[in-house]
């Protein structure tokens, strides 16, 4: 899969990919996926309904290609994908998967997935929405991205959104190189992210809300197979879970880092049928066999203590503090349209290490679009967000100078060390565009910083390989 990317750097992208408009209807999406070429972008209509009622085409195979399925630009209502193909009754079987992923780079963006558990009078719910195919040889997904999606009503209580799990504890035959989950909502999705006994190299989970689920929302374990991922769990809201929010377990001698930061954990219980209190609370985080872990700037309310190694860097957390949602007290199950907007006097406002609110920042009533807008000053000095972002391995950085002068543009790692100097010369006033190739750098967060005279600005970017 990665070889395609380097080819695309040399040849115009349009020669290899196309935007394909997919009409709403029954089986139109599965047909479009079956006909897709490498690099295609399938565009679903604003508010369109896409149903898959034919059992013979499920699970829908995404195999050996780079593919994106997204809502049309500027959508007002997410297109809905539903799977009412399996008659109710009987046992949940493997055929109740929605998608089967193998050797692909797959992105879903701006979509709603109705997985069927809301009404099982006629049909079964999906046991897994995205299943990673596993066989007797290792099946690796290059990159899997979920962005700006609403996923709900999987099979209760064992349904999985991302299912990457080998049945053999002795060896792993499935894996994801990089998994990115951002800006999404998960309601009654008992196991949102499961890579048990599977290979995982990089996991980024940011700005999501998980509520009313009866199992671990994030479960990533190697069970002795040597997987050693870098994991970032940032700015998420976890509410009313019937088990811990996450369980992470990696047993390698020199583990990569795990960062859990700026999250809200509220009402993490053992019995979803009863309000939390007394013994009915659960540890929100369990991390085993990994001492290279940072847990900070998180708010915990109606939970048990976290279950981590004594040497874990756990600091600047808030314990037994009500986050104060605006329509609090929220019911234990506030429904699929739950509103987690923080009240004006919420103690979570402004307490994240980046100056924003704790939890999913989309619930911050004081938030603006500044995070996604260029860093600028009134006199026209501007630093824009790099694109694409995340990127691999090349990206574009654009900036505007209000006056001519000596300018430096540098890239820094998370330790503040300069890893690349892109500009160090006198530039004219006006707009400029610089290409940055990070092929020699590892995956992770980087900061690019511009200095022109007395004017300075910086922004973050994410490299995923």
N, C-alpha and C positions, 0 to 999 in steps of 0.2 A: 504493500500500500504506500509506503513512504517514497518509493521510487517515483510514483506518479507526481509527488509534490515537486521534486527536483526537475522533472520534465516541464511542469507548468511554469517554473521560473524562467524557462528559456523560450517557451512557445505561448502565444496569447491564450488566455484561459478559455475564451469563447470557442476555440476550436475543439475543446474537449468536454465542455459542459453546456447545459441549456436549462433555461427555466421552462418548466412544463406546467401549464395550467390544467388542474384536475377538477372536473365537474363534480358536484355533489351527486350522491346516489348510492346504490347498492353495488359493491365490488368494484367501483371505479378506482379506488385507491390501490387495492391489491393488483389490479390490472396495470396501473401506471407503474407500480414498483417492479412488476415482472418485465415490463418493457423498458425500464430505465437503463441508461448508459452510465458509465463511470463519470462521476462529477455532476450528475444532474441534480437540479433543485425542483422538487415537486411543490407547486404552490396551490394551497387550498383556499377556497373562497371564504370571505368574511361571513361568519355565521353558518357556513355550509354544514350539512349533515352527511357523514360518510359512514355507511353501514357495511358490515361484512357478515352476511347471513349464510354463506356457502361454506360448510364444514370442510370441503375438499381443498380449499385454498389456504386453510389455517393449519399451523401458524404461517404467516406471511414471511417468506424467506428473503433476507437481505444478505447476500453472499458475494464476497469478493469484489465489492465496489465501494466507492465513496458516494454517499447519497444524503441529501438533506430533504426533509419534509417540513414545510413551514406555512404559516398563515400569510396571506397576502399583505404587503406593506400597508401600514396605516389601518389595520383591521380594528373594528370596534367590538366585535364578539368573536371569541375563539372558535374556529371550526371544530366540530365534534366528531370524533372517531369512536364508533361503538362496535361491539362484537356479539350480536345476539344469534350466534350460530348453533350453539349446543343446547339441545333440549334439557330441561331441568330433570333432576332425579339422578340416581346412580352416583358413582364415585367420581371425584375430580381426577382427570387423567391428563397425561402429557399434552394431549391434543387441545387442551384449553389454554395454550399459550397464544398470545396475540402475534408476536413477531419472533422469528428465529434468526439470531445474528451469528454470522460466521465470517471471519477474515474481512472485516469491513471497517469503514470510517463512517459513522452514522450519526446524524443530528436531527433532532425534532425540536421545533421552535414555534411558540405561539399557538399551541394546540390544546384541546381538551380531550382526554381519554376517559370515556365512560366504560368501566370494566364489568358492569352488569350486576353487582351485588345488591343494588338498590331494589331490584325487583326480580326475584328468582322464581316467580310463579310459572314462567314459561321457559326460562333459559338459565343455564349455569353462569356463574361469574368466572372470570379468568383466574386461573391459578397463578399465572405470571404474565405480565404485559410484554416484557422484553426478556427473552430467554437466550442465553449464550450457548450455542451448540457445543456439546462435548462428545468426544468419541475416544478411540484408543490412542490417538495422537493429539498433541496440544493444539487447541484452537484459540488463537489470540485475536482479539478485537483491537485494532490499532487505536481508535479513539471513539468514544461514545459520549454524546453531549445531549443533555436535556436542558432547555432554556425556555423560560416564560411559558410553562405548561401547567395545566390543572389536571391532576390524575386522581381518580377517585373510585371507590367501591369495588375493590378487588375481593376475591374469595376470602371470607372471614373464617378463622383468624390467621390463615397461613399464606395468603396471597402475597406475591412479590412484584414489585415494579421492575427492578433489574435483578435477574436471577442468574448468577454465575456461580454455580456450585457443582463440584464433582462429587459423585456418590461414593468415591473411594477415598477414605481418609489417608491412605498410604501414598497417593500420588495425585497430582492435579493435572487435569486435561482440559481445563478451560482457563481463560484469562482475559483481562483488559489491560492494555498498556496504559491508557489515560482515560479517566472517567470524570466528566465535568457536569455538575448539577447546579444550576443557577436560576434564581428568580422564579421559582416554581412553587406550586401548592400541592400538598398531598393529604387527602382526606380519606379515612378508612382504607389506607394502603398499608396493611400490617407490617410488611417488610419492604420498605422502600428500596433499600440498597443492600443486597446480600452477595458477598463474594467469599463464601465459606469453602475452604479447601481449594481455593483458586488462586491463580497468579494475578496480582494487582501491582502496578508500578507507580501510579500517581492518581490521587483522588482529591478533587476540589469540590466542596459543597458550600455554597455561599448564597445568602439572601433567599432562603426558602422557609416555608412554614409547613410543619408536620403536625396534624392533630387527629385525635380520636383513632388511634391505632393500637392493636393489641399485642404487637410484637416489637422487637428492636427495629427502629427506623433505619439505622445504619449498622450493618454487621460485616466486618471484614476480618478474616482470620486466615492463617496459613496452615495451621495444624501440622507443622513440621515440614512443609514443602519448600521452605527457603524463600518465599515471597517477602519482599522488603520494600514496601511502598513509602512514598512521601504523602502525607495526608494533611489536608487543611479543612477544618470545619469552622466556618466563619459567618457571623451575623445570621444565624438561623433562629427561628422560634419553634420550640417544641412544647406542645400543650396536650394534656389529657392522653397520655400514653399508658397502656396496660403492661408495659415492661420498660426496661431502661431505654433511653433514647439511642444509645450506641454501645456496641461492644467491639473492641478492637484488640486483636491478639496476633502478635508476630514474635517468633521465637529465635530469630537470627541473632548472632553474637554482636553484630554492629548495626543496630537498627537505624533506619532513616527516621527523620523527625515526624512527629505528630503534633499538630497545632490545633487547639480547640479554644476559640477566642471570640468574644463579643456576642455570645449566644444568650437566649433566655430559655430556661427549663422550668416549666410550671405544671404542677399536678401530674407528676410521674408516679404512677400507682401500680399496685399488684392486681387490683380488681377494678376494672372499668365500670362495673355496675354500682359502685359506691363511691361517695365523695372521699377524697384523701383525708387521712387523719389516723392517729394511733399507729397500728401496724400496717395500715394500708398506704404505704409509701414505698418507693423503690429507688435504688441508687440510679441516678440518671446516666452516669458514665461508668463503664468498666473497661479498663485497659490492663491487659496482662502481658508480661514478658517484654515490655518496652519501657525503658527508663529515659529515652530521649524524647520526652513528651512535655509540652507546655500547655497548661490549662489556666487561662487568666482572662479577666474582664468578662466573666459570665455571671448571670444572675440566676439564682436557684430559689424556687418557691414551692412549698409543699412537695418536697422530695426527701429522700434519704441522703446520706453522705455519698460522695463519689468514691469509687472503688478503684484506686490507682496505686502504683508503687510509691513508697515513702519518699523516694528520691525525685519523684516527678516535680517539675517546676510549676506549682500551683499557687498563684498569688493574685491579689487585686480582684477577688471574686466577692459577690454579694450573696449572703446566705439568709434564707427565710425572709426575703424581701418581696412584697407584693409588687409586681410590675405595673399594676394599675392600668388595665385596659379600659378604654373610654366607656364601654358598655358593661363594665364589670359590675357584679360578679358574673363571669361567663358561666353558663351551664357546663356540666361535665361533657355533654355532647351538644355544642352550639349549632350543629348542622353544617351542611356543605357551604353555606353562605356566611360563615362566621367572620366577624369583624374583630381583628386584633389590634386596631388602632390604639395607640397609647394615649392615656389621658394627659391633659396639659400639665398635671403635677406628677406625672410618672417619674419614679426615681431612675428609670432606665434612660431618660432623655439626656443626650450629651455625654454619657458615661463611657462610651466605647473609646478605645485607644486612638481611634481616628477622628474623634470629636463628634461622631454621630450617635444615634441611639443604639442601645443594645438590641439584639434580636434582628429579625428581618427588617431592614431599614424602610421597606415600603409601608410599614405601619407607623412610621415616625411622622406625626402631624406637623413638625417643624421642618421636615426635609424639603429640599428643593431639588431641582435637576442639576445642581452644580456639579455633582460627582461625574455626570456624563457630558458636561459642557467643557469647552476649553477653559484653561486657566488664563485669565486675562486681567488687564488693568485698563483704566479709562483712556489712557493715551494710545491704545492699540497694540501694546505688547501682548502676544497671545501664544500659548502653547496648547496644541490640540492633543486629544487622545490618539494614540497610535492606532493604526488599522492595518491588517486585521488584529484583533485582540480578543482571546488568546491567539498566539501565532506560532508557526513552526516552518522554517527557522527564520524567515524574513518578515519584516514589517516596515511600515512607512511612518515617519514622524514629521508632522508639519508644524511650522511656527511662523509668527509674524513679528517683525521688528519695527518699532515705532521710529527708530533712527539708526543711521549707519554707525558701526563701531565694532570693536573686538567682541567676538561671541564664542562661547564654548558650549558644547552640547556633549554631555557625558552620560554613560550608563553605569549604574552602581548595583552591586548585589545587596542582599539584606543586611550585610555587615557594614555597609557604607563604602566598601572598596570599589574603586573604579575598575570596571572590566572592559570598557571600550570608550575611546574618545572619538566622537563622530565629527565634531567641528571644533577647531581651534584656530580661528583666523578672523580677519576683518570682513564683515558682510554689509551689504547695502540694506537700507530700510526696505520693508516690503515682505512679501510671502516667500517662504523657503520650504523645500521638501527634501528629506534625507532618508535614504534606505539604510536599515540596520539588519545585518545578517548575523544571527546568533548560532550558527551551525557548530561552533566550537564551545558552546556553553551548555551546562546542564539545565533541565527543566526547573522552573521556579519563578518566583516574583523578582522583578527588577524595577529599579527606579531610574527614569531618565530625567536629567536636570539641565536646564538651560540658564546661562548667565550672560547678560548683555549690559555692560555698564553697571548701574546699581539695581538693575531689574533681574529678578531670579524667579523661576517657577519650576515645579517638578510634578510628575505624574507616575503612576504605577503601570506596569504591563506584565503580562503573564506568558511565559514561554512554556509550551507543552510539546514534548517530543514522544 
